[in-house]
């Protein structure tokens, strides 16, 4: 459920705002709506956090180093030292990079020393080094004095003696720029810089024992930033009665859980604060706090990862999200063998936590449920590690449900109203299952809407949408699954099923058209629908596409099964030769591992989408909320 909130406005004396904030932080129950502050102190805190985070990045993971404690001041001193060392290392690496590039540039000339060229100049030979294409070198005039140093098929390196202290114009572009120091000196300097960088790196690593202390300092400073933001961002006003000196008051707005309002009232009375509380309206940016049982709360690691928070006036669908994502995960992964692997991967940290008597992280429990869901679906469809049914034991095949089992993939399942030779394949049964999931999930959305609007005629719009959904469900079965089995002329027990389906779509559309926008006046509701007639008409098409969209569960699961079967086919023949057995094992591990990674991506792209888009759109949810974050110590 979404915890009920109260919107509050709190007033205090301007010179006591910091004292008030300290008491409110200790109380820890108010979400304060102040997002910006100012001042040198705030900027200083931000710079200090940047310094600490840079130091943490420099030392990397703490590893097995025994951690030492340090207060914030000491942590900042350590961070400055780490920063200086990191900067020294960066300078070393930068200088080494420049020297390495220079050494690479001149390496084709062998050992070079600018001092030798100076000795030539002092001896009266004014010369420079040049390199040019061999063909052009051979065409140089005879009056240009050169000494060939090295020839290749493409170029010539040579010593050019200047004429009257000048370089001939045609050779200016071929003069080789000498390095500032000899190649030997550069190599030695590079070695020295490498050693210095390594020593500096070791010094930085020696501070890894302060990793937790640095993180603790970051958390402490973030608390100070929060406090300073609220203190400097709080609105203030001067109040004067015309006779006495003006009185400065400070005030802010925020939100509090309704159940904690009495606690805040007591604190306000004790501290002489002005307090006004009211119910939030649709125009308020109310934070959202979810409160569910331990089982439903297992979905929170996933929603936190996605960053999805329902708006305060929207629905808490945590329970439905968990139920359907477990189903979607199992269908998309589809392989019981993969499910066993996932269960094992989740069981290891769970058992370790239990042995150490530590709380089990909800994320591991959620992964374990995903694994169990996959094992269950793999059992029902007889899908294990991509193996064909002929390769599986009979007892495992007997656990599957025939109409969706791979064991009976070639069988045609007839229905009471179908003629001879007409029926449904296993693949079509799976498609029907996916479309039925769509019908159930989307109907749940409209039932929730109807319950919310139960005291208004708007409920008839929700009922109309549900009727449309039911009628279009049959249309999908007819158009997508099997038009012979689910024909529009089908009659069961005297009931024309196809005609009823079309009637449901029509009646549902009219009800939705008339009552979906009802706010006290049917005429205004109809006019609102007429104003958006294009969107209303497209809504019927959207319902059809939303139901069809669930076929992605079957399609992605089918693709994953095909990949795992292909991997097995490629690796199978290699097991006949002992020498290729290792290669076969590597192929199996790589192929199935890659398939599992692709399946994880498919769950994120497809499984989560069905909850956050198709399901949510029928709930009119936009996930526009932000979390309730109380100001606390």
Phi, psi and omega in degrees: 000157175269121185294128178299138181243158170239139175271128183235151171236128184238133183240137177216167177292143184301322182280357180243015184294322179292320177297320179296316180297322179296320179290323178292323178295321178294325178292317172066039183230358185251133170266110185270132182267063173231120185248347183229141175225185181205172177117157182295322181298319180296317178296321179297316179300318180296319178295321180294321177295319177301318179297314181295318180293325176295321178294318178297320178296322182292320183276344178069208182288148181292332180064220181265008183296136177292124187280140178248148181269154177198142178284179185298318180297315179294321179298320178294321177297317178296319180297320178297319179294317178297318180298319179296318178294318179296322178292321177297318178296318180297320178296318179299313182294324179294313180295320178297321179298319179295316180294322180295320178295320179293320179295322177296323181295323188258000189296332181292346179269359181078212180281119181242144177216112180304334181297327180293323177293326178292323178297320176298318181295319178295331180277002176098005179254102180271103187223161176225161177269140179223159174215129181210164179303145186299320182296317180291325179297319180294340181265007180293144178299154183291337183281356177267121185271122179224157174234114182290130179255320183203136178237139171233179180295333185258327188216171179226132172259134184208163176261126182253123177272123183295148177259111183056039178076008181237153178267131178306138184306321183289351181250359183302324183282352184252005181288131179273127180280123181288146174291162181287331178229170181290159179297325178296318180295320179295318179298318178295318180296320178298317178298318180296317180294322178297315179297318180295320179295321179295318179295319178295320180297321178295320178297319178296316181296332181294343180271005180298340178291349179255013183302312181293324178296321178294318178296320178297320178294321177299314179298318180296318180290326176296325175295320179293322177297317179300315181297313182294324177299315180292321182294312182278339181269352180292134179288146180227150177216149175261132180241129181223142177264007178092342181248314182269168177297148180298142179253129180265129176239147178242146182209159177207166176247153179193191182223149181218147175299135184305325182290342181261004184297319180298322179297319179291323179298319178297317179295321179295320180293319181293327186253008178059043175268149171274131184225132175229127181237142179208167177284137178291154178246174181297341180276348182274146178270071188283130176288158183246132172235126180262142179223113182222172177289171186298325182291309180297327181294349178296342180283345186300320177303325180287314180292328176294320178297320180283340182072027181264123178228124178291148174295158183302324182265011177263199184256149167267106182254024184307314181295314178294321178302312181298313183299312185284325180292329175296317177296313183297320180299312181299319181290318182292314177292313168070347188248120180300327178296318176298322179297320177297320178296317180296318178299318179296316180298325179281327184293326184300304179293331178294313180296319179299319179295319180294320179297318180278000180058042176250154178299140179280128179296131180304329181299321180291322178294320178297316178298321177299321177294321176300318179296317179296321178299319180292320177298317181297313181294320177297325178291316182294326182259358182057057178237113183222112177054028178073012181281148177285155181304328180295336181270359184255151180291156184297321182297327179288322178292329182289342180280345184282160177268117189310316188292341179238008185275143176294341179298328183247033184301329183268358183277147177256120184265113181272155178244160185306329185264358181269150179278181180293135179083001179244130181185194183245139175277169177299320179299320179291325176298320178294322176297317178299320179300316180295318180292327177292323174301317178300313180301316182294310185295316181289329175293321176304319180301315182285332174294318177298319178296319180295320178296321179293325184258022187296340180259014181224155176295349178298340178300330180293330175293320178293320177296320177299319178297321178294321178295319175303315182300316181294317180293316181291333175303315179292324178299318179297317179300322182287315186278328188257318187275293184200103181294341178282318181285319182247064182280156179288347177264006183296134177232126179236120180059033180084358181262121178284095188301313181299317180296319178298320180299314179296321179296319178299318178298315181294309180297317179298320180296316181297315180298317179295319181298320185279321192248352185298328182254021184295125176224043179109347181217123180293321180300314179296324179296316179294317179298322178297319178293321179295323179298324181250041187300324180296315179295323180295316180293320178293338179300325178295317178296322180296323178297317177300312182292327179295318179293314181298330182302334182287351178292344178301331179299312180292317184295315181292319176298320178297319180295318178297319178296322179294321179295314181296322178294322178296318178300317179296320181295323179289322184276333185307308182298335183289338181287347178286347181238124183301323183294330182264003184297319180297319178298321179296318179296316178299318180296317179296314181296314181294313184296310180290326177297316178297320179297321179293321178297316178297324178293322177299315178298322180294322177298317180294316184285317188257308184298314181290325179302318182298331177277316187271349180241288183302304181298314184292326180294326178285344174266357186059038178263139178243001181053048186265010186275170171223153189289147172286118181235096182292147176283109186215168181286000000 
